[in-house]
Amino acid sequence: MYKNKADNGANNICGKNIKRIRESLPEKPSQKRFADMLQVAGLDVDKNAIQRIECGKRFVTDIELKVIAEVLKVSYAELLAE
């Protein structure tokens, strides 16, 4: 059977890692500031989208994951680690 949710029922497995990495950055950007950083990099998301991603309520596309990894300066594998 096809699974499109994480084992815990979340819509993504990267959200908790995105939050952890974002909060560990030296400047500790808020969700709003992180959304601004992503917009500068060409990804049209807002603070509400970041909030939903980080709590696992929103799916994340491969295109979004690529930009998020670039902005956070981490690998895809680090974002997808369970």
DSSP file (Angstrom, degrees, kcal/mol; ACC not computed):
  #  RESIDUE AA STRUCTURE BP1 BP2  ACC     N-H-->O    O-->H-N    N-H-->O    O-->H-N    TCO  KAPPA ALPHA  PHI   PSI    X-CA   Y-CA   Z-CA
    1    1 A M              0   0    0      0, 0.0     2,-0.2     0, 0.0     0, 0.0   0.000 360.0 360.0 360.0 141.8    0.0    0.0    0.0
    2    2 A Y        -     0   0    0      2,-0.0     2,-0.5     1,-0.0     0, 0.0  -0.508 360.0-157.7 -73.5 132.5    1.2    3.5   -0.8
    3    3 A K        +     0   0    0     -2,-0.2     4,-0.1     1,-0.1    -1,-0.0  -0.951  23.5 166.5-112.4 127.2    2.3    5.7    2.1
    4    4 A N        +     0   0    0     -2,-0.5     2,-0.3     2,-0.1    -1,-0.1   0.123  62.5  67.8-122.9  21.2    2.3    9.4    1.8
    5    5 A K  S    S-     0   0    0     54,-0.0     6,-0.2     8,-0.0     5,-0.1  -0.957  85.3-105.3-133.2 154.7    2.7   10.2    5.5
    6    6 A A    >   -     0   0    0      4,-2.8     3,-2.3    -2,-0.3    -2,-0.1  -0.246  43.5 -98.1 -69.3 166.3    5.5    9.6    8.0
    7    7 A D  T 3  S+     0   0    0      1,-0.3    -1,-0.1     2,-0.1     6,-0.0   0.798 126.3  54.5 -57.2 -29.6    5.2    6.8   10.6
    8    8 A N  T 3  S-     0   0    0      2,-0.0    -1,-0.3     1,-0.0    -2,-0.0   0.383 123.6-103.7 -87.1   5.0    4.0    9.3   13.1
    9    9 A G  S <  S+     0   0    0     -3,-2.3    -2,-0.1     1,-0.3     2,-0.0   0.387  75.9 139.2  90.8  -3.0    1.2   10.5   10.8
   10   10 A A        -     0   0    0      1,-0.1    -4,-2.8     2,-0.1    -1,-0.3  -0.327  60.5-126.9 -72.6 157.6    3.0   13.8    9.8
   11   11 A N  S    S+     0   0    0     45,-3.7    49,-0.4    -6,-0.2     2,-0.3   0.466  91.1  22.3 -84.0  -2.3    2.9   15.0    6.2
   12   12 A N        -     0   0    0     44,-0.3    -6,-0.1    47,-0.2     4,-0.1  -0.981  55.9-149.0-154.0 162.7    6.7   15.3    6.1
   13   13 A I  S    S+     0   0    0     -2,-0.3     4,-0.3     2,-0.1    -1,-0.1   0.403  93.2  63.5-110.4  -1.7    9.7   13.9    7.8
   14   14 A C  S  > S+     0   0    0      1,-0.1     4,-2.8     2,-0.1     3,-0.2   0.652  76.9  84.8 -96.6 -16.6   11.9   16.9    7.4
   15   15 A G  H  > S+     0   0    0      1,-0.2     4,-2.4     2,-0.2     5,-0.2   0.892  90.5  47.2 -57.0 -47.3   10.0   19.5    9.4
   16   16 A K  H  > S+     0   0    0      1,-0.2     4,-2.1     2,-0.2    -1,-0.2   0.862 114.6  48.5 -64.9 -34.0   11.4   18.6   12.8
   17   17 A N  H  > S+     0   0    0     62,-0.3     4,-2.8    -4,-0.3     5,-0.3   0.890 109.0  52.6 -72.0 -39.5   14.9   18.7   11.3
   18   18 A I  H  X S+     0   0    0     -4,-2.8     4,-2.9    61,-0.2     5,-0.2   0.940 112.0  46.4 -59.7 -46.5   14.3   22.0    9.6
   19   19 A K  H  X S+     0   0    0     -4,-2.4     4,-2.6    -5,-0.2    -2,-0.2   0.932 113.2  48.7 -61.8 -46.5   13.2   23.5   12.9
   20   20 A R  H  X S+     0   0    0     -4,-2.1     4,-0.9     1,-0.2    -2,-0.2   0.925 115.8  43.1 -60.0 -45.9   16.2   22.1   14.8
   21   21 A I  H >X S+     0   0    0     -4,-2.8     4,-0.7     2,-0.2     3,-0.5   0.920 113.2  51.8 -69.4 -43.1   18.7   23.3   12.2
   22   22 A R  H >< S+     0   0    0     -4,-2.9     3,-1.0    -5,-0.3    -2,-0.2   0.926 111.6  47.2 -57.1 -46.0   17.0   26.8   11.9
   23   23 A E  H 3< S+     0   0    0     -4,-2.6    -1,-0.2     1,-0.2    -2,-0.2   0.686 108.3  56.4 -72.2 -17.3   17.1   27.2   15.7
   24   24 A S  H << S+     0   0    0     -4,-0.9    -1,-0.2    -3,-0.5    -2,-0.2   0.532  81.0 110.5 -91.3  -6.1   20.8   26.1   15.8
   25   25 A L  S X< S-     0   0    0     -3,-1.0     3,-1.3    -4,-0.7    47,-0.0  -0.358  81.7-116.0 -64.8 148.9   21.9   28.8   13.3
   26   26 A P  T 3  S+     0   0    0      0, 0.0    -1,-0.1     0, 0.0    -3,-0.0   0.869 117.3  43.8 -55.3 -39.1   24.1   31.5   14.9
   27   27 A E  T 3  S-     0   0    0     -5,-0.0    -2,-0.1     2,-0.0    -4,-0.1   0.538  96.8-145.5 -85.0  -5.5   21.5   34.2   14.1
   28   28 A K    <   -     0   0    0     -3,-1.3    -5,-0.1    -6,-0.1    -6,-0.1   0.908  21.2-149.7  41.3  63.2   18.6   32.0   15.3
   29   29 A P        -     0   0    0      0, 0.0    -1,-0.1     0, 0.0    -4,-0.1  -0.301   6.6-123.2 -65.2 143.1   16.1   33.3   12.6
   30   30 A S     >  -     0   0    0      1,-0.1     4,-2.7    -7,-0.0     5,-0.2  -0.215  33.5 -99.0 -69.3 171.5   12.5   33.4   13.5
   31   31 A Q  H  > S+     0   0    0      2,-0.2     4,-2.4     1,-0.2     5,-0.1   0.889 127.5  51.3 -61.3 -37.8   10.0   31.5   11.2
   32   32 A K  H  > S+     0   0    0      2,-0.2     4,-2.1     1,-0.2    -1,-0.2   0.931 111.3  46.1 -64.0 -46.5    9.3   34.9    9.6
   33   33 A R  H  > S+     0   0    0      2,-0.2     4,-2.3     1,-0.2    -2,-0.2   0.891 112.0  51.5 -64.5 -39.5   12.9   35.7    9.0
   34   34 A F  H  X S+     0   0    0     -4,-2.7     4,-2.3     2,-0.2    -1,-0.2   0.909 108.3  51.5 -63.7 -42.1   13.5   32.2    7.6
   35   35 A A  H  X S+     0   0    0     -4,-2.4     4,-2.3     1,-0.2    10,-0.3   0.905 109.6  50.8 -60.0 -40.9   10.6   32.6    5.2
   36   36 A D  H  X S+     0   0    0     -4,-2.1     4,-2.2     2,-0.2    -2,-0.2   0.906 108.6  51.3 -62.1 -41.7   12.2   35.9    4.1
   37   37 A M  H  X S+     0   0    0     -4,-2.3     4,-1.3     1,-0.2    -2,-0.2   0.897 111.1  48.1 -62.1 -40.6   15.5   34.1    3.6
   38   38 A L  H  <>S+     0   0    0     -4,-2.3     5,-2.8     2,-0.2     4,-0.2   0.874 109.0  53.6 -68.4 -37.3   13.8   31.4    1.5
   39   39 A Q  H ><5S+     0   0    0     -4,-2.3     3,-1.5     1,-0.2    -2,-0.2   0.902 105.8  52.6 -64.7 -40.1   12.0   34.1   -0.6
   40   40 A V  H 3<5S+     0   0    0     -4,-2.2    -1,-0.2     1,-0.3    -2,-0.2   0.851 107.5  53.4 -60.9 -33.6   15.3   35.8   -1.4
   41   41 A A  T 3<5S-     0   0    0     -4,-1.3    -1,-0.3    -5,-0.2    -2,-0.2   0.464 130.3 -97.2 -82.0  -1.5   16.5   32.4   -2.6
   42   42 A G  T < 5S+     0   0    0     -3,-1.5     2,-0.6     1,-0.3    -3,-0.2   0.532  84.3 125.5 103.1   7.3   13.5   32.2   -4.9
   43   43 A L      < -     0   0    0     -5,-2.8     2,-1.5    -6,-0.1    -1,-0.3  -0.893  53.2-143.4-104.8 118.4   11.0   30.1   -2.8
   44   44 A D        +     0   0    0     -2,-0.6     2,-0.3    -3,-0.1    -8,-0.1  -0.613  49.2 129.8 -85.6  87.7    7.6   31.7   -2.3
   45   45 A V        -     0   0    0     -2,-1.5     2,-0.2   -10,-0.3    -6,-0.2  -0.939  39.4-150.0-132.7 157.0    6.7   30.7    1.2
   46   46 A D     >  -     0   0    0     -2,-0.3     4,-2.0    -8,-0.1     3,-0.4  -0.651  38.9 -89.2-119.1-179.8    5.5   32.7    4.2
   47   47 A K  H  > S+     0   0    0      1,-0.2     4,-2.5    -2,-0.2     5,-0.1   0.855 124.9  55.3 -58.5 -38.2    5.7   32.3    8.0
   48   48 A N  H  > S+     0   0    0      1,-0.2     4,-2.3     2,-0.2    -1,-0.2   0.878 106.2  50.9 -64.9 -37.5    2.6   30.2    8.1
   49   49 A A  H  > S+     0   0    0     -3,-0.4     4,-2.5     2,-0.2    -1,-0.2   0.911 110.3  49.4 -65.4 -41.7    4.0   27.8    5.6
   50   50 A I  H  X S+     0   0    0     -4,-2.0     4,-2.8     2,-0.2    -2,-0.2   0.926 110.5  50.9 -62.3 -44.0    7.2   27.4    7.7
   51   51 A Q  H  X S+     0   0    0     -4,-2.5     4,-1.6     1,-0.2     6,-0.2   0.923 112.4  45.9 -59.0 -45.4    5.1   26.8   10.8
   52   52 A R  H  <>S+     0   0    0     -4,-2.3     5,-2.2     2,-0.2     6,-1.2   0.863 113.3  49.8 -68.2 -36.6    3.1   24.1    9.1
   53   53 A I  H ><5S+     0   0    0     -4,-2.5     3,-1.4     4,-0.2   -38,-0.2   0.951 110.5  49.6 -63.9 -49.3    6.2   22.5    7.6
   54   54 A E  H 3<5S+     0   0    0     -4,-2.8    -2,-0.2     1,-0.3    -1,-0.2   0.794 112.8  46.0 -65.3 -29.0    8.0   22.4   11.0
   55   55 A C  T 3<5S-     0   0    0     -4,-1.6    -1,-0.3    -5,-0.2    -2,-0.2   0.407 116.1-113.2 -94.9   4.4    5.0   20.9   12.8
   56   56 A G  T < 5S+     0   0    0     -3,-1.4   -45,-3.7    -4,-0.3   -44,-0.3   0.615  85.1 115.8  82.5  12.9    4.5   18.3   10.0
   57   57 A K      < +     0   0    0     -5,-2.2     2,-0.4    -6,-0.2    -4,-0.2   0.557  66.4  60.1 -90.9  -8.2    1.1   19.5    8.8
   58   58 A R  S    S-     0   0    0     -6,-1.2   -43,-0.1    -5,-0.1    -2,-0.1  -0.960  80.0-123.9-125.5 137.4    2.3   20.5    5.3
   59   59 A F        -     0   0    0     -2,-0.4     2,-0.5   -47,-0.1   -47,-0.2  -0.411  23.4-142.7 -68.9 153.4    3.9   18.4    2.5
   60   60 A V        -     0   0    0    -49,-0.4     2,-0.1    -2,-0.1   -46,-0.0  -0.987  10.9-141.3-122.6 124.8    7.3   19.6    1.2
   61   61 A T     >  -     0   0    0     -2,-0.5     4,-2.6     1,-0.1     5,-0.2  -0.357  25.0-111.9 -79.6 164.3    8.1   19.3   -2.4
   62   62 A D  H  > S+     0   0    0      1,-0.2     4,-2.1     2,-0.2     5,-0.1   0.857 119.4  54.2 -63.3 -34.7   11.5   18.3   -3.7
   63   63 A I  H  > S+     0   0    0      2,-0.2     4,-1.8     1,-0.2    -1,-0.2   0.921 110.5  45.8 -65.0 -44.2   12.0   21.8   -5.1
   64   64 A E  H  > S+     0   0    0      1,-0.2     4,-2.8     2,-0.2     5,-0.2   0.916 110.9  53.0 -63.8 -43.1   11.2   23.3   -1.7
   65   65 A L  H  X S+     0   0    0     -4,-2.6     4,-2.5     1,-0.2    -1,-0.2   0.885 106.7  53.6 -60.3 -39.4   13.5   20.8    0.0
   66   66 A K  H  X S+     0   0    0     -4,-2.1     4,-2.0     2,-0.2    -1,-0.2   0.934 112.5  42.3 -61.3 -47.8   16.4   21.8   -2.4
   67   67 A V  H  X S+     0   0    0     -4,-1.8     4,-2.7     2,-0.2     5,-0.2   0.907 113.3  52.6 -68.4 -41.5   16.1   25.5   -1.6
   68   68 A I  H  X S+     0   0    0     -4,-2.8     4,-2.6     1,-0.2     5,-0.2   0.927 110.0  48.9 -59.3 -45.2   15.7   24.9    2.1
   69   69 A A  H  X>S+     0   0    0     -4,-2.5     5,-2.2    -5,-0.2     4,-0.9   0.905 112.0  49.2 -61.3 -41.8   18.8   22.7    2.2
   70   70 A E  H  <5S+     0   0    0     -4,-2.0     3,-0.3     2,-0.2    -2,-0.2   0.925 112.9  46.0 -64.4 -44.8   20.7   25.4    0.3
   71   71 A V  H  <5S+     0   0    0     -4,-2.7    -2,-0.2     1,-0.2    -1,-0.2   0.888 117.2  43.5 -67.3 -38.8   19.6   28.2    2.6
   72   72 A L  H  <5S-     0   0    0     -4,-2.6    -1,-0.2    -5,-0.2    -2,-0.2   0.591 107.5-129.6 -80.2 -10.4   20.3   26.2    5.8
   73   73 A K  T  <5 +     0   0    0     -4,-0.9     2,-0.3    -3,-0.3    -3,-0.2   0.922  66.9 118.0  59.5  47.3   23.7   25.0    4.2
   74   74 A V      < -     0   0    0     -5,-2.2    -1,-0.2    -6,-0.1     2,-0.1  -0.848  65.8 -99.2-132.7 170.3   23.0   21.3    4.9
   75   75 A S     >  -     0   0    0     -2,-0.3     4,-1.5     1,-0.1     5,-0.1  -0.468  29.3-115.3 -86.5 162.3   22.5   18.2    2.8
   76   76 A Y  H  > S+     0   0    0      1,-0.2     4,-2.1     2,-0.2     5,-0.2   0.899 116.7  60.2 -58.7 -40.3   19.2   16.6    1.8
   77   77 A A  H  > S+     0   0    0      1,-0.2     4,-0.8     2,-0.2    -1,-0.2   0.878 102.0  51.4 -58.8 -39.4   20.2   13.6    3.9
   78   78 A E  H  4 S+     0   0    0      1,-0.2     3,-0.4     2,-0.2    -1,-0.2   0.885 111.3  47.8 -66.4 -36.7   20.4   15.8    7.0
   79   79 A L  H  < S+     0   0    0     -4,-1.5   -62,-0.3     1,-0.2    -1,-0.2   0.825 116.1  44.3 -70.2 -30.3   16.9   17.2    6.4
   80   80 A L  H  < S+     0   0    0     -4,-2.1    -1,-0.2    -5,-0.1    -2,-0.2   0.445  82.4 122.9 -96.7  -0.3   15.5   13.7    5.8
   81   81 A A     <        0   0    0     -4,-0.8   -64,-0.1    -3,-0.4    -3,-0.0  -0.368 360.0 360.0 -64.3 136.7   17.1   11.9    8.7
   82   82 A E              0   0    0     -2,-0.1    -1,-0.1   -65,-0.0    -4,-0.0   0.420 360.0 360.0-101.6 360.0   14.7   10.2   11.0
